[in-house]
Amino acid sequence: MNNNYETYPNQSTDPPYQNFDYDYNPNMNNVPNNNTIPNNNTVPISGDMDYAENILELNVGKEASFYMSYSDSLEWRDRVFTGTIIGAGKDYAVVKDSDNRIFLLWTVYLNYVEFREDIILR
């Protein structure tokens, strides 16, 4: 059988997660009453705030890094996009980087977002 494509070594589809210490509290009794959460490794989220698009919409104008994985691509396996959030919707985020390039990022490929400042949660 003659294949007309190159074969590549097996590549992991696991995203490059960082190891964060996260205290899981299923009853959410310790949720702070204020609307901003300090930039640390624990962010309690409950109710209608648990969707990424809601959090991104509330934080338009803030700088963030978007860690994305494209498992079907050999060139773009794992990518990080850093810039200012200029828009967000149900399944996407729009980010403008320091070179004034604008990226439309589909959240289906999103692993996590790292903010460099306090974020707003409803």
Phi and psi in radians as a Rosetta constraint file:
Dihedral C 1 N 2 CA 2 C 2 CIRCULARHARMONIC -1.781 0.35
Dihedral N 2 CA 2 C 2 N 3 CIRCULARHARMONIC 1.997 0.35
Dihedral C 2 N 3 CA 3 C 3 CIRCULARHARMONIC -1.658 0.35
Dihedral N 3 CA 3 C 3 N 4 CIRCULARHARMONIC 2.417 0.35
Dihedral C 3 N 4 CA 4 C 4 CIRCULARHARMONIC -1.715 0.35
Dihedral N 4 CA 4 C 4 N 5 CIRCULARHARMONIC 0.542 0.35
Dihedral C 4 N 5 CA 5 C 5 CIRCULARHARMONIC -2.442 0.35
Dihedral N 5 CA 5 C 5 N 6 CIRCULARHARMONIC 2.745 0.35
Dihedral C 5 N 6 CA 6 C 6 CIRCULARHARMONIC -1.445 0.35
Dihedral N 6 CA 6 C 6 N 7 CIRCULARHARMONIC 2.571 0.35
Dihedral C 6 N 7 CA 7 C 7 CIRCULARHARMONIC -1.757 0.35
Dihedral N 7 CA 7 C 7 N 8 CIRCULARHARMONIC 2.522 0.35
Dihedral C 7 N 8 CA 8 C 8 CIRCULARHARMONIC -2.088 0.35
Dihedral N 8 CA 8 C 8 N 9 CIRCULARHARMONIC 2.643 0.35
Dihedral C 8 N 9 CA 9 C 9 CIRCULARHARMONIC -1.091 0.35
Dihedral N 9 CA 9 C 9 N 10 CIRCULARHARMONIC 2.697 0.35
Dihedral C 9 N 10 CA 10 C 10 CIRCULARHARMONIC -1.018 0.35
Dihedral N 10 CA 10 C 10 N 11 CIRCULARHARMONIC 2.218 0.35
Dihedral C 10 N 11 CA 11 C 11 CIRCULARHARMONIC -2.007 0.35
Dihedral N 11 CA 11 C 11 N 12 CIRCULARHARMONIC 2.442 0.35
Dihedral C 11 N 12 CA 12 C 12 CIRCULARHARMONIC -1.178 0.35
Dihedral N 12 CA 12 C 12 N 13 CIRCULARHARMONIC 2.491 0.35
Dihedral C 12 N 13 CA 13 C 13 CIRCULARHARMONIC -1.726 0.35
Dihedral N 13 CA 13 C 13 N 14 CIRCULARHARMONIC 0.103 0.35
Dihedral C 13 N 14 CA 14 C 14 CIRCULARHARMONIC -1.311 0.35
Dihedral N 14 CA 14 C 14 N 15 CIRCULARHARMONIC 2.276 0.35
Dihedral C 14 N 15 CA 15 C 15 CIRCULARHARMONIC -1.252 0.35
Dihedral N 15 CA 15 C 15 N 16 CIRCULARHARMONIC 2.764 0.35
Dihedral C 15 N 16 CA 16 C 16 CIRCULARHARMONIC -1.432 0.35
Dihedral N 16 CA 16 C 16 N 17 CIRCULARHARMONIC 1.349 0.35
Dihedral C 16 N 17 CA 17 C 17 CIRCULARHARMONIC -1.303 0.35
Dihedral N 17 CA 17 C 17 N 18 CIRCULARHARMONIC 2.551 0.35
Dihedral C 17 N 18 CA 18 C 18 CIRCULARHARMONIC -1.599 0.35
Dihedral N 18 CA 18 C 18 N 19 CIRCULARHARMONIC 2.686 0.35
Dihedral C 18 N 19 CA 19 C 19 CIRCULARHARMONIC -1.569 0.35
Dihedral N 19 CA 19 C 19 N 20 CIRCULARHARMONIC 1.834 0.35
Dihedral C 19 N 20 CA 20 C 20 CIRCULARHARMONIC -1.831 0.35
Dihedral N 20 CA 20 C 20 N 21 CIRCULARHARMONIC 2.484 0.35
Dihedral C 20 N 21 CA 21 C 21 CIRCULARHARMONIC -1.434 0.35
Dihedral N 21 CA 21 C 21 N 22 CIRCULARHARMONIC 1.985 0.35
Dihedral C 21 N 22 CA 22 C 22 CIRCULARHARMONIC -2.202 0.35
Dihedral N 22 CA 22 C 22 N 23 CIRCULARHARMONIC 2.125 0.35
Dihedral C 22 N 23 CA 23 C 23 CIRCULARHARMONIC -1.529 0.35
Dihedral N 23 CA 23 C 23 N 24 CIRCULARHARMONIC 1.912 0.35
Dihedral C 23 N 24 CA 24 C 24 CIRCULARHARMONIC -1.471 0.35
Dihedral N 24 CA 24 C 24 N 25 CIRCULARHARMONIC 2.200 0.35
Dihedral C 24 N 25 CA 25 C 25 CIRCULARHARMONIC -2.282 0.35
Dihedral N 25 CA 25 C 25 N 26 CIRCULARHARMONIC 1.709 0.35
Dihedral C 25 N 26 CA 26 C 26 CIRCULARHARMONIC -1.138 0.35
Dihedral N 26 CA 26 C 26 N 27 CIRCULARHARMONIC -0.425 0.35
Dihedral C 26 N 27 CA 27 C 27 CIRCULARHARMONIC -1.576 0.35
Dihedral N 27 CA 27 C 27 N 28 CIRCULARHARMONIC -0.140 0.35
Dihedral C 27 N 28 CA 28 C 28 CIRCULARHARMONIC 0.965 0.35
Dihedral N 28 CA 28 C 28 N 29 CIRCULARHARMONIC 0.612 0.35
Dihedral C 28 N 29 CA 29 C 29 CIRCULARHARMONIC -1.263 0.35
Dihedral N 29 CA 29 C 29 N 30 CIRCULARHARMONIC -0.326 0.35
Dihedral C 29 N 30 CA 30 C 30 CIRCULARHARMONIC -1.803 0.35
Dihedral N 30 CA 30 C 30 N 31 CIRCULARHARMONIC 0.464 0.35
Dihedral C 30 N 31 CA 31 C 31 CIRCULARHARMONIC -1.274 0.35
Dihedral N 31 CA 31 C 31 N 32 CIRCULARHARMONIC 2.207 0.35
Dihedral C 31 N 32 CA 32 C 32 CIRCULARHARMONIC -1.177 0.35
Dihedral N 32 CA 32 C 32 N 33 CIRCULARHARMONIC 2.744 0.35
Dihedral C 32 N 33 CA 33 C 33 CIRCULARHARMONIC -1.502 0.35
Dihedral N 33 CA 33 C 33 N 34 CIRCULARHARMONIC -0.284 0.35
Dihedral C 33 N 34 CA 34 C 34 CIRCULARHARMONIC -1.402 0.35
Dihedral N 34 CA 34 C 34 N 35 CIRCULARHARMONIC 2.979 0.35
Dihedral C 34 N 35 CA 35 C 35 CIRCULARHARMONIC -1.665 0.35
Dihedral N 35 CA 35 C 35 N 36 CIRCULARHARMONIC -0.032 0.35
Dihedral C 35 N 36 CA 36 C 36 CIRCULARHARMONIC -2.072 0.35
Dihedral N 36 CA 36 C 36 N 37 CIRCULARHARMONIC 2.559 0.35
Dihedral C 36 N 37 CA 37 C 37 CIRCULARHARMONIC -2.019 0.35
Dihedral N 37 CA 37 C 37 N 38 CIRCULARHARMONIC 2.235 0.35
Dihedral C 37 N 38 CA 38 C 38 CIRCULARHARMONIC -1.084 0.35
Dihedral N 38 CA 38 C 38 N 39 CIRCULARHARMONIC 2.680 0.35
Dihedral C 38 N 39 CA 39 C 39 CIRCULARHARMONIC -1.359 0.35
Dihedral N 39 CA 39 C 39 N 40 CIRCULARHARMONIC 1.502 0.35
Dihedral C 39 N 40 CA 40 C 40 CIRCULARHARMONIC -2.351 0.35
Dihedral N 40 CA 40 C 40 N 41 CIRCULARHARMONIC -2.942 0.35
Dihedral C 40 N 41 CA 41 C 41 CIRCULARHARMONIC -1.500 0.35
Dihedral N 41 CA 41 C 41 N 42 CIRCULARHARMONIC -0.098 0.35
Dihedral C 41 N 42 CA 42 C 42 CIRCULARHARMONIC -2.088 0.35
Dihedral N 42 CA 42 C 42 N 43 CIRCULARHARMONIC 2.192 0.35
Dihedral C 42 N 43 CA 43 C 43 CIRCULARHARMONIC -2.285 0.35
Dihedral N 43 CA 43 C 43 N 44 CIRCULARHARMONIC 1.756 0.35
Dihedral C 43 N 44 CA 44 C 44 CIRCULARHARMONIC -1.276 0.35
Dihedral N 44 CA 44 C 44 N 45 CIRCULARHARMONIC 2.274 0.35
Dihedral C 44 N 45 CA 45 C 45 CIRCULARHARMONIC -2.333 0.35
Dihedral N 45 CA 45 C 45 N 46 CIRCULARHARMONIC 2.372 0.35
Dihedral C 45 N 46 CA 46 C 46 CIRCULARHARMONIC -2.571 0.35
Dihedral N 46 CA 46 C 46 N 47 CIRCULARHARMONIC 2.947 0.35
Dihedral C 46 N 47 CA 47 C 47 CIRCULARHARMONIC 1.132 0.35
Dihedral N 47 CA 47 C 47 N 48 CIRCULARHARMONIC -2.385 0.35
Dihedral C 47 N 48 CA 48 C 48 CIRCULARHARMONIC -1.387 0.35
Dihedral N 48 CA 48 C 48 N 49 CIRCULARHARMONIC 0.018 0.35
Dihedral C 48 N 49 CA 49 C 49 CIRCULARHARMONIC -1.503 0.35
Dihedral N 49 CA 49 C 49 N 50 CIRCULARHARMONIC -0.063 0.35
Dihedral C 49 N 50 CA 50 C 50 CIRCULARHARMONIC -1.415 0.35
Dihedral N 50 CA 50 C 50 N 51 CIRCULARHARMONIC 0.021 0.35
Dihedral C 50 N 51 CA 51 C 51 CIRCULARHARMONIC -1.687 0.35
Dihedral N 51 CA 51 C 51 N 52 CIRCULARHARMONIC 2.355 0.35
Dihedral C 51 N 52 CA 52 C 52 CIRCULARHARMONIC -1.029 0.35
Dihedral N 52 CA 52 C 52 N 53 CIRCULARHARMONIC -0.660 0.35
Dihedral C 52 N 53 CA 53 C 53 CIRCULARHARMONIC -1.116 0.35
Dihedral N 53 CA 53 C 53 N 54 CIRCULARHARMONIC -0.604 0.35
Dihedral C 53 N 54 CA 54 C 54 CIRCULARHARMONIC -1.146 0.35
Dihedral N 54 CA 54 C 54 N 55 CIRCULARHARMONIC -0.753 0.35
Dihedral C 54 N 55 CA 55 C 55 CIRCULARHARMONIC -1.169 0.35
Dihedral N 55 CA 55 C 55 N 56 CIRCULARHARMONIC -0.732 0.35
Dihedral C 55 N 56 CA 56 C 56 CIRCULARHARMONIC -1.148 0.35
Dihedral N 56 CA 56 C 56 N 57 CIRCULARHARMONIC -0.708 0.35
Dihedral C 56 N 57 CA 57 C 57 CIRCULARHARMONIC -1.084 0.35
Dihedral N 57 CA 57 C 57 N 58 CIRCULARHARMONIC -0.681 0.35
Dihedral C 57 N 58 CA 58 C 58 CIRCULARHARMONIC -1.212 0.35
Dihedral N 58 CA 58 C 58 N 59 CIRCULARHARMONIC -0.334 0.35
Dihedral C 58 N 59 CA 59 C 59 CIRCULARHARMONIC -2.018 0.35
Dihedral N 59 CA 59 C 59 N 60 CIRCULARHARMONIC 0.484 0.35
Dihedral C 59 N 60 CA 60 C 60 CIRCULARHARMONIC -1.061 0.35
Dihedral N 60 CA 60 C 60 N 61 CIRCULARHARMONIC 2.369 0.35
Dihedral C 60 N 61 CA 61 C 61 CIRCULARHARMONIC 1.729 0.35
Dihedral N 61 CA 61 C 61 N 62 CIRCULARHARMONIC -0.147 0.35
Dihedral C 61 N 62 CA 62 C 62 CIRCULARHARMONIC -1.740 0.35
Dihedral N 62 CA 62 C 62 N 63 CIRCULARHARMONIC 2.663 0.35
Dihedral C 62 N 63 CA 63 C 63 CIRCULARHARMONIC -1.487 0.35
Dihedral N 63 CA 63 C 63 N 64 CIRCULARHARMONIC 2.447 0.35
Dihedral C 63 N 64 CA 64 C 64 CIRCULARHARMONIC -2.687 0.35
Dihedral N 64 CA 64 C 64 N 65 CIRCULARHARMONIC 2.786 0.35
Dihedral C 64 N 65 CA 65 C 65 CIRCULARHARMONIC -1.950 0.35
Dihedral N 65 CA 65 C 65 N 66 CIRCULARHARMONIC 2.243 0.35
Dihedral C 65 N 66 CA 66 C 66 CIRCULARHARMONIC -1.830 0.35
Dihedral N 66 CA 66 C 66 N 67 CIRCULARHARMONIC 2.076 0.35
Dihedral C 66 N 67 CA 67 C 67 CIRCULARHARMONIC -1.690 0.35
Dihedral N 67 CA 67 C 67 N 68 CIRCULARHARMONIC 1.988 0.35
Dihedral C 67 N 68 CA 68 C 68 CIRCULARHARMONIC -2.058 0.35
Dihedral N 68 CA 68 C 68 N 69 CIRCULARHARMONIC 2.608 0.35
Dihedral C 68 N 69 CA 69 C 69 CIRCULARHARMONIC -2.264 0.35
Dihedral N 69 CA 69 C 69 N 70 CIRCULARHARMONIC 2.250 0.35
Dihedral C 69 N 70 CA 70 C 70 CIRCULARHARMONIC -2.036 0.35
Dihedral N 70 CA 70 C 70 N 71 CIRCULARHARMONIC 1.534 0.35
Dihedral C 70 N 71 CA 71 C 71 CIRCULARHARMONIC -1.175 0.35
Dihedral N 71 CA 71 C 71 N 72 CIRCULARHARMONIC -0.400 0.35
Dihedral C 71 N 72 CA 72 C 72 CIRCULARHARMONIC -1.542 0.35
Dihedral N 72 CA 72 C 72 N 73 CIRCULARHARMONIC -0.037 0.35
Dihedral C 72 N 73 CA 73 C 73 CIRCULARHARMONIC -1.894 0.35
Dihedral N 73 CA 73 C 73 N 74 CIRCULARHARMONIC 2.336 0.35
Dihedral C 73 N 74 CA 74 C 74 CIRCULARHARMONIC -1.466 0.35
Dihedral N 74 CA 74 C 74 N 75 CIRCULARHARMONIC -0.521 0.35
Dihedral C 74 N 75 CA 75 C 75 CIRCULARHARMONIC -1.413 0.35
Dihedral N 75 CA 75 C 75 N 76 CIRCULARHARMONIC -0.652 0.35
Dihedral C 75 N 76 CA 76 C 76 CIRCULARHARMONIC -1.957 0.35
Dihedral N 76 CA 76 C 76 N 77 CIRCULARHARMONIC 0.769 0.35
Dihedral C 76 N 77 CA 77 C 77 CIRCULARHARMONIC -0.931 0.35
Dihedral N 77 CA 77 C 77 N 78 CIRCULARHARMONIC -1.062 0.35
Dihedral C 77 N 78 CA 78 C 78 CIRCULARHARMONIC -2.284 0.35
Dihedral N 78 CA 78 C 78 N 79 CIRCULARHARMONIC 2.271 0.35
Dihedral C 78 N 79 CA 79 C 79 CIRCULARHARMONIC -2.368 0.35
Dihedral N 79 CA 79 C 79 N 80 CIRCULARHARMONIC 2.668 0.35
Dihedral C 79 N 80 CA 80 C 80 CIRCULARHARMONIC -2.145 0.35
Dihedral N 80 CA 80 C 80 N 81 CIRCULARHARMONIC 2.205 0.35
Dihedral C 80 N 81 CA 81 C 81 CIRCULARHARMONIC -1.957 0.35
Dihedral N 81 CA 81 C 81 N 82 CIRCULARHARMONIC 2.131 0.35
Dihedral C 81 N 82 CA 82 C 82 CIRCULARHARMONIC -2.071 0.35
Dihedral N 82 CA 82 C 82 N 83 CIRCULARHARMONIC 2.307 0.35
Dihedral C 82 N 83 CA 83 C 83 CIRCULARHARMONIC 3.035 0.35
Dihedral N 83 CA 83 C 83 N 84 CIRCULARHARMONIC -2.906 0.35
Dihedral C 83 N 84 CA 84 C 84 CIRCULARHARMONIC -1.630 0.35
Dihedral N 84 CA 84 C 84 N 85 CIRCULARHARMONIC 2.315 0.35
Dihedral C 84 N 85 CA 85 C 85 CIRCULARHARMONIC -1.266 0.35
Dihedral N 85 CA 85 C 85 N 86 CIRCULARHARMONIC 2.095 0.35
Dihedral C 85 N 86 CA 86 C 86 CIRCULARHARMONIC -1.927 0.35
Dihedral N 86 CA 86 C 86 N 87 CIRCULARHARMONIC -0.092 0.35
Dihedral C 86 N 87 CA 87 C 87 CIRCULARHARMONIC -3.084 0.35
Dihedral N 87 CA 87 C 87 N 88 CIRCULARHARMONIC 2.757 0.35
Dihedral C 87 N 88 CA 88 C 88 CIRCULARHARMONIC -2.724 0.35
Dihedral N 88 CA 88 C 88 N 89 CIRCULARHARMONIC 2.609 0.35
Dihedral C 88 N 89 CA 89 C 89 CIRCULARHARMONIC -2.478 0.35
Dihedral N 89 CA 89 C 89 N 90 CIRCULARHARMONIC -2.880 0.35
Dihedral C 89 N 90 CA 90 C 90 CIRCULARHARMONIC -1.031 0.35
Dihedral N 90 CA 90 C 90 N 91 CIRCULARHARMONIC -0.646 0.35
Dihedral C 90 N 91 CA 91 C 91 CIRCULARHARMONIC -2.361 0.35
Dihedral N 91 CA 91 C 91 N 92 CIRCULARHARMONIC 0.389 0.35
Dihedral C 91 N 92 CA 92 C 92 CIRCULARHARMONIC -2.665 0.35
Dihedral N 92 CA 92 C 92 N 93 CIRCULARHARMONIC 2.855 0.35
Dihedral C 92 N 93 CA 93 C 93 CIRCULARHARMONIC -2.385 0.35
Dihedral N 93 CA 93 C 93 N 94 CIRCULARHARMONIC 2.513 0.35
Dihedral C 93 N 94 CA 94 C 94 CIRCULARHARMONIC -1.945 0.35
Dihedral N 94 CA 94 C 94 N 95 CIRCULARHARMONIC 2.179 0.35
Dihedral C 94 N 95 CA 95 C 95 CIRCULARHARMONIC -2.209 0.35
Dihedral N 95 CA 95 C 95 N 96 CIRCULARHARMONIC 2.363 0.35
Dihedral C 95 N 96 CA 96 C 96 CIRCULARHARMONIC -1.943 0.35
Dihedral N 96 CA 96 C 96 N 97 CIRCULARHARMONIC 2.142 0.35
Dihedral C 96 N 97 CA 97 C 97 CIRCULARHARMONIC -1.562 0.35
Dihedral N 97 CA 97 C 97 N 98 CIRCULARHARMONIC -3.111 0.35
Dihedral C 97 N 98 CA 98 C 98 CIRCULARHARMONIC -1.199 0.35
Dihedral N 98 CA 98 C 98 N 99 CIRCULARHARMONIC -0.300 0.35
Dihedral C 98 N 99 CA 99 C 99 CIRCULARHARMONIC -1.640 0.35
Dihedral N 99 CA 99 C 99 N 100 CIRCULARHARMONIC 0.232 0.35
Dihedral C 99 N 100 CA 100 C 100 CIRCULARHARMONIC 1.097 0.35
Dihedral N 100 CA 100 C 100 N 101 CIRCULARHARMONIC 0.391 0.35
Dihedral C 100 N 101 CA 101 C 101 CIRCULARHARMONIC -1.467 0.35
Dihedral N 101 CA 101 C 101 N 102 CIRCULARHARMONIC 2.475 0.35
Dihedral C 101 N 102 CA 102 C 102 CIRCULARHARMONIC -1.962 0.35
Dihedral N 102 CA 102 C 102 N 103 CIRCULARHARMONIC 2.263 0.35
Dihedral C 102 N 103 CA 103 C 103 CIRCULARHARMONIC -2.040 0.35
Dihedral N 103 CA 103 C 103 N 104 CIRCULARHARMONIC 2.339 0.35
Dihedral C 103 N 104 CA 104 C 104 CIRCULARHARMONIC -1.752 0.35
Dihedral N 104 CA 104 C 104 N 105 CIRCULARHARMONIC 1.951 0.35
Dihedral C 104 N 105 CA 105 C 105 CIRCULARHARMONIC -1.901 0.35
Dihedral N 105 CA 105 C 105 N 106 CIRCULARHARMONIC 2.140 0.35
Dihedral C 105 N 106 CA 106 C 106 CIRCULARHARMONIC -1.408 0.35
Dihedral N 106 CA 106 C 106 N 107 CIRCULARHARMONIC 2.220 0.35
Dihedral C 106 N 107 CA 107 C 107 CIRCULARHARMONIC -1.216 0.35
Dihedral N 107 CA 107 C 107 N 108 CIRCULARHARMONIC -0.207 0.35
Dihedral C 107 N 108 CA 108 C 108 CIRCULARHARMONIC -1.107 0.35
Dihedral N 108 CA 108 C 108 N 109 CIRCULARHARMONIC -0.428 0.35
Dihedral C 108 N 109 CA 109 C 109 CIRCULARHARMONIC -1.693 0.35
Dihedral N 109 CA 109 C 109 N 110 CIRCULARHARMONIC 0.032 0.35
Dihedral C 109 N 110 CA 110 C 110 CIRCULARHARMONIC -1.402 0.35
Dihedral N 110 CA 110 C 110 N 111 CIRCULARHARMONIC 2.265 0.35
Dihedral C 110 N 111 CA 111 C 111 CIRCULARHARMONIC -1.602 0.35
Dihedral N 111 CA 111 C 111 N 112 CIRCULARHARMONIC -0.943 0.35
Dihedral C 111 N 112 CA 112 C 112 CIRCULARHARMONIC -2.867 0.35
Dihedral N 112 CA 112 C 112 N 113 CIRCULARHARMONIC 2.905 0.35
Dihedral C 112 N 113 CA 113 C 113 CIRCULARHARMONIC -2.136 0.35
Dihedral N 113 CA 113 C 113 N 114 CIRCULARHARMONIC 2.356 0.35
Dihedral C 113 N 114 CA 114 C 114 CIRCULARHARMONIC -1.968 0.35
Dihedral N 114 CA 114 C 114 N 115 CIRCULARHARMONIC 2.091 0.35
Dihedral C 114 N 115 CA 115 C 115 CIRCULARHARMONIC -1.667 0.35
Dihedral N 115 CA 115 C 115 N 116 CIRCULARHARMONIC 2.594 0.35
Dihedral C 115 N 116 CA 116 C 116 CIRCULARHARMONIC -1.745 0.35
Dihedral N 116 CA 116 C 116 N 117 CIRCULARHARMONIC 0.055 0.35
Dihedral C 116 N 117 CA 117 C 117 CIRCULARHARMONIC -2.588 0.35
Dihedral N 117 CA 117 C 117 N 118 CIRCULARHARMONIC 3.056 0.35
Dihedral C 117 N 118 CA 118 C 118 CIRCULARHARMONIC -1.050 0.35
Dihedral N 118 CA 118 C 118 N 119 CIRCULARHARMONIC 2.543 0.35
Dihedral C 118 N 119 CA 119 C 119 CIRCULARHARMONIC -1.969 0.35
Dihedral N 119 CA 119 C 119 N 120 CIRCULARHARMONIC 2.813 0.35
Dihedral C 119 N 120 CA 120 C 120 CIRCULARHARMONIC -1.781 0.35
Dihedral N 120 CA 120 C 120 N 121 CIRCULARHARMONIC 2.251 0.35
Dihedral C 120 N 121 CA 121 C 121 CIRCULARHARMONIC -2.109 0.35
Dihedral N 121 CA 121 C 121 N 122 CIRCULARHARMONIC 2.464 0.35
